[in-house]
C-alpha cells in the first residue's frame, strides 16, 4: 500500500514537471502545485503564500479548503507576525502533531495537525506553504519530504515567473522608449522640414498619444482670451474649433502658469472634457506648450490606460520634454503660416498696383487723349479735318479696346474657361513668342479639352496657367534668355510643370520685388503641391508638382496627345 502511495506521489510529481517550464501564468501554476499537495496528503486546508521583495507584505496568496473570511484573516496578519513569517524567517520545516496542545504564532486552536515548509530562492525566503488537518492523524516524514519538493518546485516557478515578469516589463519599457524615440524624432523632423500648421498639429497629437500611451490627446491653442481645440487624436472625436476661456479653465491656468498638472479625477476640472468631445475620461495630464517664454497653448492627455487611468510622474516628465519640442514645431509652423499670409497679401497688393499702373499709365492716359481729340472735333468746321479726327478717334478706341482685352486676358483668359488649359497655355505662349526673339519649345501632355469630365478641376487649371504665365513674364522681363522650354504633363496622380530658360539667372535667396516668385510659391502651396526654383549662370529652372484632381476619372495617365507650340 505504501509502495502504491509513493508511486502515485512520484507519478504526480512527474506529471507536474512540464508545467514548470511551459506555464507562464504563475497564479495557475502555484494553484496546481497546491492542488497536488492537497490531494496527495489529504490535508483539509492548504495555503501557499509569496512574499514581496521586502518580506513585509504578500505578493500573492493561494488557498485550498479555506473560506473567504479565513483568507481575509490570513491576509490581514502582518507577514512577520503570523505563522507564514515564522516559517519563512526560520528557514526550516515546521511540523506539529496537535495544534490544540500548543498553538504557536496564533494558529487557530480548532486545527489539529500542521505541516509548514519555507519557499526559498537561492537560500533567501520568498514565501511559505503549509498544510493542516490531515485525516487520521499527523503528517509524517514522507509528507514532509514531499512538501519540501513541492516548495522547491514552487521556488523555481516563482523565480521563473518573476524573471518573466521582469523581462516582460523591460520589453514594455523598451517598446515605450522606442515609441517615445519615434515620437520625438517625428517632432524633430517636423521642426526641420514640416511647415504646414495642420500637419504639424496632427503629428504632435498622434505622437503625444503614443508617447504616454494615452487614450485621447487634445491640442488647444491660444486664440485671444480663449483656448481653441486645434487638433486631436485617440478614440474620441475632438470638437475642432471648440473654445474654452483661459481665465475660467484648468487648461488655461496651466498654460498661464506654464506648469504641468496631473489630474487624478477629471471631475476636478473646471470644464468637463465632454465639452471638447472627449467622453468617459477619468484622469488627465495637462502640459503647457511654451516657446521662448511665450505660451502657445496646452497639450492635454486623457487616461493613460484602461486599467490604471492615472498618469505617473515619469509620464509627466516625458510629456513635458515632448511638449518643448512640439511647441517649437508649432511656433515655427505658425510663423511660416503668418509669413505665407503676409506674402499672399503682399502679392495680391503688388498685383493690384501692377494693374493700377497698367490702367493709369496706358489706358487712362490714352482715353484722356481721345477725349481731348473728340472735344476738338466738336469745334472743328472743316469736314475733311473732322473726318481725319474721327478716323484717329476710331483707331485710338480700337487700340484701347485691344489693350483692355489684353488686360482682361491677363486677369482671366476666356480661353481657360471656354476651351480648357491646353488651348489657354498655347495662346499664352504664342502671345509671348510674338513679342520677342526668344525661341520657345512648349510640350503639353494634358487631357483633351473636348472631354469635359477629363478636364482638371477649374482651380487646378488656374494654378497651372498662372505658374506658366508668371514664369513667362519673369523670363521676358528679367532673364535676357534666347531659349525657353515649357513642359506641362498631367497623369492620374499629379500635374508636373517645368519652365527652363538659358538666361542670366538670379539669386533665389534674395528675391527682388517684381519676380512674382512669392505668388508662385503661394499658389503651389495652396494647391497642395511643391515647387523648386534653381537658378545660376546657366539659366533658371522652375519645377512644380501638384496633386491631380479631375472633373471626372481620367481615362489614363497622361491623357491627351503631346503638343508642340
ABEGO torsion letter per residue (X at the ends): XAAAAAAAAAAAAAAAAAAAAABABAAAAAAAAAAAAAAAAGBABBBBBBBBAAGABBABBBBBGBBAAAAAAAAABBAAABAAAAAAAAGBBBBBABAAABBBGGBBAABBBBBBBBBBBGGBBAEBBBBBGBBGEBBBAAAAAAAAAAAAAAAAAAAAAAAAAAAAAAAAAAAAAAAAAAAAAAAAAAAAABABAAAAAAAAAAAAAAAAGBABBBBBBBBEABBBBABBBEABBBBBGBBBBAAABAAAAAAAAGBBBBBABAAABABBAAAAGBBGBABBBBBBBBBGGBBAEBBBBBEABAAAGBBBAAAAAAAAAAAAAAAAAAAAAAAAAAAAAAAAAAAAAAAAAAAAAAAAAAAAAAAAAAAAAAAAAAABABAAAAAAAAAAAAAAAAAAAAAAAAAAAAABBAAAAAAEAAAAAAAAAAAAAAABABBBBBBBBBBBAABAAABBBAAAAAAAAAAAAAAAAAAAAAAGBABBBBBBBBBAABBBBBBBBABAEBBAABBBBGAGAAAAAAAAAAAGBBBBBBBBAAEBBBBBBBBBBBABBBABBGBEBBBBX
